[in-house]
C-alpha cells in the first residue's frame, strides 16, 4: 500500500493533466478490448463446459448488459469514435450471451460431486 498509493496518484496525475500522449492512451484503450473479451469468453466457456452457470447472478449480468447497451447509445450520441463503439459492442455481445446462458441453464442443478 505504501508504494501503490503514490504510484497510482502519480499515474492519475499524468493521465489527467496531459503528460501522457494521446497515442499511448489510445493503445491502452485498445488493450481493454481483448482483455474484456477474453474474460467473458472464459466465463461463457466455463458455463458451457459445466452445463450450468453456478452462482452467476442474473441481476448483475442483466445490469452489465443494460449498461453496455447504454454505452453504445451514448457513444452514438456523444462521440464519433469507431474504436469506442467496437469496444462497447463487443462487450454488449458477450454480456448478451451470458444472459442468454443464464436463461438457458435457469433450472439446471449442478452435480453434487462437481461442486
C-alpha positions in Angstrom: 0.0 0.0 0.0 2.9 2.3 0.7 4.1 2.0 -2.9 0.7 1.6 -4.6 -0.9 4.9 -3.5 1.9 7.2 -4.6 2.3 5.2 -7.9 -1.4 5.3 -8.6 -1.6 9.0 -7.7 1.3 9.9 -9.9 -0.1 7.9 -12.8 -3.5 9.5 -12.4 -1.9 13.0 -12.3 0.0 12.2 -15.5 -3.1 11.0 -17.3 -5.4 13.8 -16.1 -3.0 16.7 -16.9 -1.9 15.8 -20.4 1.5 14.4 -19.6 0.8 11.2 -21.4 0.5 11.4 -25.3 -2.9 10.5 -26.8 -1.3 7.8 -28.8 -0.3 6.0 -25.6 -3.8 6.4 -24.2 -5.3 5.0 -27.4 -3.1 1.9 -27.2 -4.1 1.5 -23.5 -7.7 1.7 -24.5 -7.2 -0.8 -27.4 -5.7 -3.2 -24.9 -9.0 -3.3 -23.0 -10.9 -4.9 -25.9 -9.1 -8.3 -25.9 -8.9 -8.3 -22.1 -12.7 -7.7 -21.7 -13.5 -10.2 -24.5 -11.1 -12.8 -23.1 -12.7 -12.6 -19.6 -16.2 -13.0 -21.0 -15.2 -15.8 -23.3 -13.7 -17.8 -20.4 -16.9 -17.3 -18.5 -19.0 -18.4 -21.4 -16.8 -21.4 -22.0 -16.9 -22.4 -18.3 -20.7 -22.1 -18.3 -20.9 -24.3 -21.4 -18.5 -26.9 -20.2 -20.1 -27.1 -16.7 -23.6 -27.3 -18.2 -24.8 -24.6 -15.7 -24.0 -21.1 -14.6 -23.3 -21.9 -11.0 -23.8 -18.8 -8.7 -23.6 -16.3 -11.5 -26.1 -13.5 -10.8 -28.9 -12.8 -13.2 -29.4 -9.3 -11.8 -25.7 -8.4 -12.1 -25.4 -9.9 -15.6 -28.6 -8.1 -16.8 -27.3 -4.8 -15.4 -24.0 -5.3 -17.2 -25.9 -5.9 -20.4 -28.1 -2.9 -20.0 -25.0 -0.8 -19.0 -23.2 -1.7 -22.2 -26.3 -1.1 -24.3 -26.4 2.4 -22.7 -22.8 2.9 -23.5 -23.5 2.1 -27.2 -26.3 4.6 -27.2 -24.2 7.4 -25.6 -21.4 6.6 -28.0 -23.7 7.2 -30.9 -25.0 10.4 -29.4 -21.8 12.0 -28.0 -18.6 10.5 -29.5 -17.6 9.9 -33.1 -15.1 7.1 -32.3 -15.3 3.8 -34.0 -12.8 2.2 -31.6 -15.0 3.0 -28.6 -18.1 1.7 -30.4 -16.3 -1.6 -31.2 -15.3 -2.0 -27.6 -18.8 -1.4 -26.2 -20.4 -3.5 -29.0 -18.2 -6.5 -28.3 -18.8 -6.2 -24.5 -22.6 -6.0 -25.2 -22.4 -9.1 -27.4 -20.6 -11.2 -24.7 -22.9 -9.9 -21.9 -25.9 -10.9 -24.0 -24.5 -14.4 -24.5 -24.0 -14.7 -20.7 -27.6 -13.5 -20.0 -28.9 -16.0 -22.6 -26.9 -18.7 -20.9 -28.4 -17.8 -17.6 -31.9 -18.2 -19.1 -31.0 -21.4 -20.8 -29.5 -23.0 -17.7 -32.0 -21.5 -15.3 -33.4 -24.7 -13.8 -30.2 -26.8 -14.1 -28.9 -28.1 -10.8 -25.1 -28.7 -10.6 -24.0 -32.3 -9.8 -23.0 -32.7 -6.1 -19.6 -34.2 -6.9 -18.6 -31.3 -9.2 -19.4 -28.5 -6.7 
